[in-house]
Amino acid sequence: MNLRGRNKVSAEFSMSSMTDIVFLLLVFFLLTSPAITPDALDLILPKAKGKTSNVQKASVSITKDGAYYVDKERVSEYSIESELKKALAGQEEPTVILRAEEGVPIEDAVFVMDIANRNNFKVVLAVRPN
């Protein structure tokens, strides 16, 4: 007499639903990550170790080709000082975030630092984490 039942429980686990969820999360993060960048300019910053600060008052970006941007707006070399004064008017501790792209001549960065020094602005050099 055979007393074994015909309905057996399968001990297998299907990974297809798990891979679907992981794939959807991957696509979601790939699509939303460019929208999270702090500035619209895509600069390759030099590497450095240390902490970064999220407090941003005004940003000066310098590209390899010598273009200057103050808070995402392209400005000429001669109008940087007036644009920074307008952007930092009324601030208790005026701070300039200097974002010089990798390969920019040091003279360009020193030019912006000199403007900040003349106006008693604090300068923070932005770098990418190491």
DSSP file (Angstrom, degrees, kcal/mol; ACC not computed):
  #  RESIDUE AA STRUCTURE BP1 BP2  ACC     N-H-->O    O-->H-N    N-H-->O    O-->H-N    TCO  KAPPA ALPHA  PHI   PSI    X-CA   Y-CA   Z-CA
    1    1 A M              0   0    0      0, 0.0     2,-0.7     0, 0.0     0, 0.0   0.000 360.0 360.0 360.0 127.3    0.0    0.0    0.0
    2    2 A N        +     0   0    0      1,-0.1     0, 0.0     2,-0.1     0, 0.0  -0.848 360.0 172.7 -99.0 111.3    1.5    3.4   -1.1
    3    3 A L        +     0   0    0     -2,-0.7     2,-0.2     2,-0.1    -1,-0.1   0.342  37.7 118.0-101.2   5.3    0.6    6.1    1.5
    4    4 A R        -     0   0    0      1,-0.1     2,-0.1     2,-0.0    -2,-0.1  -0.504  63.2-123.4 -75.4 140.0    2.7    8.9    0.0
    5    5 A G        -     0   0    0     -2,-0.2    -1,-0.1     2,-0.1    -2,-0.1  -0.422   3.9-136.3 -80.5 157.6    0.8   12.0   -1.2
    6    6 A R  S    S+     0   0    0     -2,-0.1     2,-0.8     1,-0.1    -1,-0.1   0.722  84.3  83.2 -85.9 -21.5    1.1   13.3   -4.7
    7    7 A N        -     0   0    0      2,-0.0     2,-0.4     0, 0.0    -2,-0.1  -0.745  60.7-178.9 -88.5 108.4    1.4   17.0   -3.6
    8    8 A K        -     0   0    0     -2,-0.8     2,-0.4     0, 0.0    -2,-0.0  -0.875  26.5-124.5-108.1 142.0    5.0   17.7   -2.7
    9    9 A V        -     0   0    0     -2,-0.4     2,-0.4     2,-0.0    -2,-0.0  -0.712  24.9-132.3 -84.6 129.4    6.2   21.1   -1.5
   10   10 A S        -     0   0    0     -2,-0.4    -1,-0.0     1,-0.1     0, 0.0  -0.680   9.9-158.8 -84.8 132.5    9.0   22.6   -3.6
   11   11 A A        +     0   0    0     -2,-0.4     2,-0.2     2,-0.1    -1,-0.1   0.216  55.8 114.7 -93.8  14.0   12.0   23.9   -1.6
   12   12 A E        -     0   0    0      1,-0.0     2,-0.5     2,-0.0    -2,-0.1  -0.526  55.1-146.0 -86.2 153.4   13.2   26.1   -4.5
   13   13 A F        -     0   0    0     -2,-0.2     2,-0.6     2,-0.0    -2,-0.1  -0.981  11.4-136.1-121.3 128.2   13.2   29.9   -4.4
   14   14 A S        -     0   0    0     -2,-0.5     4,-0.3     1,-0.1     3,-0.3  -0.733  16.1-173.8 -87.8 122.8   12.6   31.9   -7.5
   15   15 A M     >  +     0   0    0     -2,-0.6     4,-2.4     1,-0.2     5,-0.2   0.457  63.6  92.2 -92.1  -2.9   15.0   34.9   -7.9
   16   16 A S  H  > S+     0   0    0      1,-0.2     4,-1.8     2,-0.2    -1,-0.2   0.897  86.5  47.0 -64.5 -40.3   13.3   36.4  -10.9
   17   17 A S  H  > S+     0   0    0     -3,-0.3     4,-1.8     1,-0.2    -1,-0.2   0.876 112.2  51.5 -68.7 -34.9   11.1   38.8   -8.9
   18   18 A M  H  > S+     0   0    0     -4,-0.3     4,-2.2     1,-0.2    -2,-0.2   0.903 109.5  49.0 -66.8 -41.1   14.1   39.8   -6.8
   19   19 A T  H  X S+     0   0    0     -4,-2.4     4,-2.4     1,-0.2    -1,-0.2   0.843 108.0  55.6 -68.5 -32.4   16.1   40.6   -9.9
   20   20 A D  H  X S+     0   0    0     -4,-1.8     4,-2.3    -5,-0.2    -1,-0.2   0.924 109.2  46.3 -63.2 -44.2   13.2   42.6  -11.3
   21   21 A I  H  X S+     0   0    0     -4,-1.8     4,-2.3     2,-0.2    -2,-0.2   0.918 113.1  48.8 -65.2 -43.8   13.1   44.8   -8.2
   22   22 A V  H  X S+     0   0    0     -4,-2.2     4,-2.3     1,-0.2    -1,-0.2   0.898 111.2  50.9 -64.0 -40.4   16.9   45.3   -8.2
   23   23 A F  H  X S+     0   0    0     -4,-2.4     4,-2.4     2,-0.2    -1,-0.2   0.917 109.9  49.3 -63.1 -43.8   16.9   46.2  -11.9
   24   24 A L  H  X S+     0   0    0     -4,-2.3     4,-2.3     1,-0.2    -2,-0.2   0.892 111.4  49.4 -64.2 -39.3   14.1   48.8  -11.4
   25   25 A L  H  X S+     0   0    0     -4,-2.3     4,-2.5     2,-0.2     5,-0.2   0.908 110.2  51.6 -64.4 -41.0   16.0   50.4   -8.5
   26   26 A L  H  X S+     0   0    0     -4,-2.3     4,-2.2     1,-0.2    -2,-0.2   0.926 111.2  46.6 -60.7 -46.1   19.1   50.5  -10.6
   27   27 A V  H  X S+     0   0    0     -4,-2.4     4,-2.0     2,-0.2    -1,-0.2   0.906 111.4  52.9 -63.8 -41.5   17.3   52.3  -13.4
   28   28 A F  H  X S+     0   0    0     -4,-2.3     4,-2.0     1,-0.2    -2,-0.2   0.936 111.9  43.8 -59.4 -48.6   15.7   54.7  -11.0
   29   29 A F  H  X S+     0   0    0     -4,-2.5     4,-1.7     1,-0.2    -1,-0.2   0.842 111.7  53.7 -69.8 -32.7   19.0   55.7   -9.4
   30   30 A L  H  < S+     0   0    0     -4,-2.2    -1,-0.2    -5,-0.2    -2,-0.2   0.875 113.0  43.8 -67.0 -36.1   20.7   56.0  -12.7
   31   31 A L  H  < S+     0   0    0     -4,-2.0     4,-0.3    -5,-0.2    -2,-0.2   0.834 118.8  41.4 -78.2 -32.4   18.0   58.4  -14.0
   32   32 A T  H >< S+     0   0    0     -4,-2.0     3,-0.6    -5,-0.2     4,-0.5   0.682  95.0  78.4 -91.5 -17.4   17.8   60.5  -10.9
   33   33 A S  G >< S+     0   0    0     -4,-1.7     3,-1.2     1,-0.2     4,-0.4   0.862  89.3  54.5 -65.4 -36.7   21.5   60.9  -10.0
   34   34 A P  G >  S+     0   0    0      0, 0.0     3,-0.7     0, 0.0    -1,-0.2   0.804 103.1  58.7 -65.9 -24.3   22.3   63.6  -12.6
   35   35 A A  G <  S+     0   0    0     -3,-0.6    -2,-0.2    -4,-0.3    -3,-0.1   0.639  98.7  60.0 -76.0 -13.2   19.5   65.7  -11.2
   36   36 A I  G <  S+     0   0    0     -3,-1.2    -1,-0.2    -4,-0.5    -3,-0.1   0.556  73.3 119.7 -92.6  -9.7   21.1   65.7   -7.7
   37   37 A T    <   -     0   0    0     -3,-0.7     5,-0.0    -4,-0.4     0, 0.0  -0.274  65.5-132.6 -60.1 142.0   24.4   67.4   -8.8
   38   38 A P  S    S+     0   0    0      0, 0.0     2,-0.3     0, 0.0    -1,-0.1   0.818  85.0  30.5 -70.5 -30.8   24.9   70.7   -7.0
   39   39 A D  S    S-     0   0    0      2,-0.2    -2,-0.0     1,-0.1    -3,-0.0  -0.912  71.0-131.7-128.0 154.6   25.9   72.7  -10.0
   40   40 A A  S    S+     0   0    0     -2,-0.3     2,-0.4     2,-0.1    -1,-0.1   0.715  84.4  91.4 -76.5 -20.3   24.9   72.5  -13.7
   41   41 A L  S    S-     0   0    0      1,-0.1     2,-1.1    -3,-0.0    -2,-0.2  -0.612  72.2-143.3 -79.7 132.2   28.6   72.7  -14.8
   42   42 A D        +     0   0    0     -2,-0.4     2,-0.3     2,-0.0    -1,-0.1  -0.743  34.2 166.9 -97.7  88.8   30.2   69.4  -15.2
   43   43 A L        -     0   0    0     -2,-1.1     2,-0.9    20,-0.1    20,-0.1  -0.790  38.0-133.2-104.3 145.0   33.7   70.0  -14.0
   44   44 A I        -     0   0    0     -2,-0.3    58,-3.8    58,-0.1    -2,-0.0  -0.862  33.1-158.1 -94.6 105.3   36.4   67.5  -13.1
   45   45 A L        -     0   0    0     -2,-0.9    56,-0.1    56,-0.2    82,-0.1  -0.466  20.7-100.3 -84.3 154.1   37.7   68.7   -9.8
   46   46 A P        -     0   0    0      0, 0.0    82,-2.3     0, 0.0     2,-0.2  -0.349  42.1-108.7 -68.2 156.2   41.1   67.9   -8.4
   47   47 A K  E     +a  128   0A   0     80,-0.2     2,-0.3    83,-0.1    83,-0.1  -0.579  45.4 156.1 -87.7 149.0   41.2   65.2   -5.7
   48   48 A A  E     -a  129   0A   0     80,-1.4    82,-0.9    -2,-0.2     2,-0.3  -0.968  37.1-117.7-163.0 157.3   41.9   65.8   -2.0
   49   49 A K        +     0   0    0     -2,-0.3     2,-0.2    80,-0.2    79,-0.0  -0.761  64.9  72.7 -97.1 148.0   41.4   64.3    1.4
   50   50 A G  S    S-     0   0    0     -2,-0.3     2,-0.2     2,-0.0    80,-0.1  -0.723  78.6 -57.1 136.8 174.2   39.3   66.2    4.0
   51   51 A K        -     0   0    0     -2,-0.2     2,-0.3    78,-0.0    -2,-0.0  -0.542  42.1-144.9 -87.9 152.7   35.8   67.2    4.9
   52   52 A T        -     0   0    0     -2,-0.2     2,-0.4    74,-0.0    74,-0.0  -0.821   8.5-135.4-113.6 157.8   33.5   69.2    2.7
   53   53 A S        -     0   0    0     -2,-0.3    71,-0.0     2,-0.1     0, 0.0  -0.902   5.3-156.9-113.9 140.8   31.0   71.8    3.7
   54   54 A N        +     0   0    0     -2,-0.4     2,-0.7     2,-0.0    -1,-0.1   0.467  64.6 106.9 -93.6  -2.7   27.4   72.1    2.3
   55   55 A V        +     0   0    0      2,-0.0     2,-0.5     1,-0.0    -2,-0.1  -0.675  49.0 177.9 -79.4 116.6   27.1   75.8    3.2
   56   56 A Q        +     0   0    0     -2,-0.7     3,-0.1     1,-0.1    40,-0.1  -0.977  21.8 164.3-127.7 124.6   27.3   77.6    0.0
   57   57 A K  S    S-     0   0    0     -2,-0.5     2,-0.3     1,-0.4    39,-0.2   0.849  74.3  -8.6-100.0 -53.7   27.0   81.4   -0.4
   58   58 A A  E     -b   96   0B   0     37,-1.2    39,-3.1    30,-0.1     2,-0.4  -0.990  63.2-146.6-146.1 149.1   28.4   82.0   -3.9
   59   59 A S  E     -b   97   0B   0     -2,-0.3    12,-2.7    37,-0.2     2,-0.5  -0.963   7.0-168.5-124.0 133.1   30.2   79.8   -6.4
   60   60 A V  E     -bC  98  70B   0     37,-3.0    39,-3.3    -2,-0.4     2,-0.4  -0.985  12.8-169.7-118.1 121.2   32.9   80.7   -8.9
   61   61 A S  E     -bC  99  69B   0      8,-2.7     8,-2.3    -2,-0.5     2,-0.5  -0.909   6.0-165.7-113.4 138.0   33.6   78.0  -11.5
   62   62 A I  E     -bC 100  68B   0     37,-2.4    39,-2.6    -2,-0.4     6,-0.2  -0.988   9.3-155.6-123.9 125.1   36.6   78.1  -13.9
   63   63 A T    >   -     0   0    0      4,-2.0     3,-1.7    -2,-0.5   -20,-0.1  -0.459  32.4-103.6 -93.2 169.2   36.7   75.7  -16.8
   64   64 A K  T 3  S+     0   0    0      1,-0.3    -1,-0.1    -2,-0.1   -21,-0.0   0.837 119.9  57.3 -60.2 -34.0   39.8   74.5  -18.7
   65   65 A D  T 3  S-     0   0    0      1,-0.1    -1,-0.3    39,-0.1    39,-0.0   0.387 123.2-101.9 -83.5   6.5   39.1   76.9  -21.6
   66   66 A G    <   +     0   0    0     -3,-1.7     2,-0.3     1,-0.3    -2,-0.1   0.625  69.8 148.6  89.4  14.2   39.2   79.9  -19.2
   67   67 A A        -     0   0    0      9,-0.0    -4,-2.0     7,-0.0     2,-0.4  -0.652  34.1-148.5 -83.2 138.0   35.5   80.6  -18.9
   68   68 A Y  E     -CD  62  75B   0      7,-0.7     7,-2.4    -2,-0.3     2,-0.4  -0.876  12.8-172.3-108.4 138.9   34.3   82.0  -15.6
   69   69 A Y  E     -CD  61  74B   0     -8,-2.3    -8,-2.7    -2,-0.4     2,-0.6  -0.998  11.0-162.5-130.3 133.2   30.9   81.3  -14.1
   70   70 A V  E >  S-CD  60  73B   0      3,-2.6     3,-1.3    -2,-0.4   -10,-0.2  -0.963  84.8 -20.8-114.1 113.2   29.4   82.9  -11.0
   71   71 A D  T 3  S-     0   0    0    -12,-2.7    -1,-0.2    -2,-0.6   -11,-0.1   0.941 128.6 -49.6  50.4  55.5   26.5   80.8   -9.7
   72   72 A K  T 3  S+     0   0    0      1,-0.2     2,-0.5   -13,-0.1    -1,-0.2   0.436 116.1 113.8  70.3   2.9   26.0   79.0  -13.0
   73   73 A E  E <   -D   70   0B   0     -3,-1.3    -3,-2.6     0, 0.0     2,-0.2  -0.916  69.2-124.9-108.9 123.5   26.0   82.3  -15.0
   74   74 A R  E     +D   69   0B   0     -2,-0.5     2,-0.3    -5,-0.2    -5,-0.3  -0.456  37.1 174.5 -69.6 131.7   28.8   82.9  -17.4
   75   75 A V  E     -D   68   0B   0     -7,-2.4    -7,-0.7    -2,-0.2     2,-0.1  -0.899  31.4-103.7-132.8 161.4   30.6   86.2  -16.7
   76   76 A S    >   -     0   0    0     -2,-0.3     3,-0.8     1,-0.1     4,-0.3  -0.401  36.1-108.1 -80.7 165.2   33.7   87.9  -18.1
   77   77 A E  G >  S+     0   0    0      1,-0.2     3,-0.6     2,-0.2     4,-0.3   0.811 118.0  51.8 -61.9 -31.0   37.0   88.0  -16.2
   78   78 A Y  G 3  S+     0   0    0      1,-0.2     4,-0.3     2,-0.1    -1,-0.2   0.652 106.3  51.6 -85.2 -16.3   36.5   91.7  -15.4
   79   79 A S  G <> S+     0   0    0     -3,-0.8     4,-2.0     1,-0.1    -1,-0.2   0.325  79.7  95.4-103.4   8.9   33.0   91.5  -14.0
   80   80 A I  H <> S+     0   0    0     -3,-0.6     4,-2.6    -4,-0.3     5,-0.2   0.930  83.5  51.9 -62.5 -45.3   33.7   88.7  -11.4
   81   81 A E  H  > S+     0   0    0     -4,-0.3     4,-2.2     1,-0.2    -1,-0.2   0.922 111.5  44.9 -61.3 -46.3   34.2   91.1   -8.6
   82   82 A S  H  > S+     0   0    0     -4,-0.3     4,-2.0     1,-0.2    -1,-0.2   0.878 113.0  51.3 -67.3 -36.4   31.0   93.1   -9.1
   83   83 A E  H  X S+     0   0    0     -4,-2.0     4,-2.4     2,-0.2    -2,-0.2   0.896 110.8  48.6 -66.6 -39.5   29.0   89.8   -9.5
   84   84 A L  H  X S+     0   0    0     -4,-2.6     4,-2.3     2,-0.2    -2,-0.2   0.894 109.1  52.7 -67.1 -38.9   30.4   88.5   -6.3
   85   85 A K  H  < S+     0   0    0     -4,-2.2     4,-0.4    -5,-0.2    -1,-0.2   0.909 112.0  46.1 -62.4 -40.6   29.6   91.7   -4.5
   86   86 A K  H >< S+     0   0    0     -4,-2.0     3,-0.7     1,-0.2    -2,-0.2   0.914 114.6  47.1 -66.6 -42.1   26.0   91.5   -5.7
   87   87 A A  H 3< S+     0   0    0     -4,-2.4    -2,-0.2     1,-0.2    -1,-0.2   0.827 118.9  39.7 -70.2 -31.1   25.7   87.8   -4.8
   88   88 A L  T >< S+     0   0    0     -4,-2.3     3,-1.6    -5,-0.2    -1,-0.2   0.250  80.9 134.5-105.1  12.6   27.2   88.2   -1.3
   89   89 A A  T <  S+     0   0    0     -3,-0.7     3,-0.1    -4,-0.4    -3,-0.1  -0.423  76.5  11.6 -64.5 130.9   25.6   91.5   -0.3
   90   90 A G  T 3  S+     0   0    0      1,-0.3     2,-0.3    -2,-0.2    -1,-0.3   0.510  90.4 139.1  82.9   5.2   24.3   91.4    3.2
   91   91 A Q    <   -     0   0    0     -3,-1.6    -1,-0.3     1,-0.1    -3,-0.0  -0.632  48.4-147.0 -83.3 139.9   25.9   88.2    4.2
   92   92 A E  S    S+     0   0    0     -2,-0.3    -1,-0.1     1,-0.3    -2,-0.1   0.939  97.0  18.6 -68.1 -47.5   27.4   87.9    7.7
   93   93 A E  S    S-     0   0    0      2,-0.0    -1,-0.3    28,-0.0     2,-0.1  -0.754  86.9-151.8-125.6  82.4   30.2   85.6    6.7
   94   94 A P        -     0   0    0      0, 0.0    28,-3.1     0, 0.0     2,-0.4  -0.350  17.3-172.0 -63.2 127.4   30.6   85.9    2.9
   95   95 A T  E     - e   0 122B   0     26,-0.2   -37,-1.2    -2,-0.1     2,-0.5  -0.971  13.7-159.6-126.7 134.4   31.9   82.7    1.5
   96   96 A V  E     -be  58 123B   0     26,-3.5    28,-2.8    -2,-0.4     2,-0.7  -0.958   9.4-150.0-113.0 126.0   33.1   82.0   -2.1
   97   97 A I  E     -be  59 124B   0    -39,-3.1   -37,-3.0    -2,-0.5     2,-0.7  -0.867  14.7-154.2 -93.4 115.7   33.2   78.3   -3.3
   98   98 A L  E     -be  60 125B   0     26,-3.2    28,-2.9    -2,-0.7     2,-0.7  -0.833  12.5-175.6 -96.7 115.6   36.0   78.2   -5.9
   99   99 A R  E     +b   61   0B   0    -39,-3.3   -37,-2.4    -2,-0.7     2,-0.6  -0.816   7.3 176.9-113.4  88.5   35.5   75.3   -8.3
  100  100 A A  E     -b   62   0B   0     -2,-0.7   -37,-0.2    26,-0.4     3,-0.1  -0.832  29.3-124.0 -96.2 124.2   38.5   75.2  -10.6
  101  101 A E    >   -     0   0    0    -39,-2.6     3,-2.0    -2,-0.6   -56,-0.2  -0.261  38.6 -86.9 -64.1 151.1   38.5   72.4  -13.1
  102  102 A E  T 3  S+     0   0    0    -58,-3.8    -1,-0.1     1,-0.3   -58,-0.1  -0.397 117.3  28.3 -60.6 128.8   41.4   70.0  -13.1
  103  103 A G  T 3  S+     0   0    0      1,-0.4    -1,-0.3    -2,-0.1    -2,-0.1   0.383  82.7 138.9  99.0  -2.3   44.1   71.4  -15.4
  104  104 A V    <   -     0   0    0     -3,-2.0    -1,-0.4   -42,-0.1   -40,-0.1  -0.572  63.6-103.0 -73.2 135.3   43.2   75.1  -14.9
  105  105 A P    >>  -     0   0    0      0, 0.0     3,-1.1     0, 0.0     4,-1.0  -0.296  23.7-125.6 -58.1 142.6   46.3   77.3  -14.6
  106  106 A I  H 3> S+     0   0    0      1,-0.3     4,-2.6     2,-0.2     5,-0.2   0.771 106.3  68.8 -63.2 -25.8   47.0   78.3  -11.0
  107  107 A E  H 3> S+     0   0    0      1,-0.2     4,-2.0     2,-0.2    -1,-0.3   0.864  96.8  52.7 -62.1 -35.6   47.0   82.0  -12.1
  108  108 A D  H <> S+     0   0    0     -3,-1.1     4,-1.5     2,-0.2    -1,-0.2   0.906 111.3  45.3 -66.7 -41.5   43.3   81.8  -12.8
  109  109 A A  H  X S+     0   0    0     -4,-1.0     4,-2.2     1,-0.2    -2,-0.2   0.895 112.5  51.1 -68.4 -39.6   42.5   80.4   -9.3
  110  110 A V  H  X S+     0   0    0     -4,-2.6     4,-2.5     1,-0.2    -2,-0.2   0.851 104.3  59.4 -66.3 -33.8   44.8   83.0   -7.7
  111  111 A F  H  X S+     0   0    0     -4,-2.0     4,-1.7     2,-0.2    -1,-0.2   0.925 109.3  42.3 -58.7 -45.7   43.0   85.8   -9.6
  112  112 A V  H  X S+     0   0    0     -4,-1.5     4,-2.2     2,-0.2    -2,-0.2   0.886 113.1  53.1 -69.8 -38.6   39.7   84.8   -8.0
  113  113 A M  H  X S+     0   0    0     -4,-2.2     4,-2.5     1,-0.2    -2,-0.2   0.876 107.0  52.9 -63.5 -36.6   41.3   84.3   -4.6
  114  114 A D  H  X S+     0   0    0     -4,-2.5     4,-2.4     2,-0.2    -1,-0.2   0.902 107.9  50.3 -65.7 -41.0   42.8   87.8   -4.9
  115  115 A I  H  X S+     0   0    0     -4,-1.7     4,-1.4     1,-0.2    -2,-0.2   0.925 112.5  47.4 -60.7 -44.5   39.4   89.3   -5.6
  116  116 A A  H  <>S+     0   0    0     -4,-2.2     5,-3.3     1,-0.2     4,-0.2   0.887 111.1  51.4 -64.8 -38.9   38.0   87.5   -2.5
  117  117 A N  H ><5S+     0   0    0     -4,-2.5     3,-1.1     1,-0.2    -2,-0.2   0.898 107.2  52.5 -66.0 -41.0   40.9   88.7   -0.4
  118  118 A R  H 3<5S+     0   0    0     -4,-2.4    -1,-0.2     1,-0.2    -2,-0.2   0.831 115.9  41.1 -62.9 -32.3   40.4   92.3   -1.4
  119  119 A N  T 3<5S-     0   0    0     -4,-1.4    -1,-0.2    -5,-0.2    -2,-0.2   0.285 113.8-114.5-100.6   9.2   36.7   92.1   -0.4
  120  120 A N  T < 5 +     0   0    0     -3,-1.1     2,-0.4    -4,-0.2    -3,-0.2   0.872  61.6 154.8  58.1  41.1   37.3   90.1    2.8
  121  121 A F      < -     0   0    0     -5,-3.3     2,-0.3    -8,-0.1    -1,-0.2  -0.778  45.8-121.6 -94.1 142.8   35.4   87.0    1.4
  122  122 A K  E     -e   95   0B   0    -28,-3.1   -26,-3.5    -2,-0.4     2,-0.5  -0.684  27.6-148.4 -79.7 136.6   36.2   83.6    2.8
  123  123 A V  E     -e   96   0B   0     -2,-0.3     2,-0.5   -28,-0.2   -26,-0.2  -0.926  14.8-174.3-113.6 130.6   37.4   81.2    0.0
  124  124 A V  E     -e   97   0B   0    -28,-2.8   -26,-3.2    -2,-0.5     2,-0.6  -0.990  18.8-141.4-121.0 124.7   36.8   77.5    0.0
  125  125 A L  E     -e   98   0B   0     -2,-0.5     2,-0.3   -28,-0.2   -26,-0.2  -0.764  17.4-139.1 -88.7 122.0   38.4   75.4   -2.7
  126  126 A A        +     0   0    0    -28,-2.9   -26,-0.4    -2,-0.6     2,-0.3  -0.641  29.1 169.5 -82.4 133.8   36.0   72.7   -3.9
  127  127 A V        -     0   0    0     -2,-0.3   -80,-0.2   -82,-0.1     3,-0.0  -0.917  34.9-110.8-135.5 162.0   37.6   69.3   -4.6
  128  128 A R  E     -a   47   0A   0    -82,-2.3   -80,-1.4    -2,-0.3   -84,-0.0  -0.738  46.9 -95.1 -92.1 147.3   36.3   65.8   -5.3
  129  129 A P  E      a   48   0A   0      0, 0.0   -80,-0.2     0, 0.0    -1,-0.1  -0.261 360.0 360.0 -62.9 147.3   36.7   63.2   -2.6
  130  130 A N              0   0    0    -82,-0.9   -81,-0.1   -80,-0.1   -83,-0.1   0.439 360.0 360.0 -78.5 360.0   39.8   60.9   -2.9
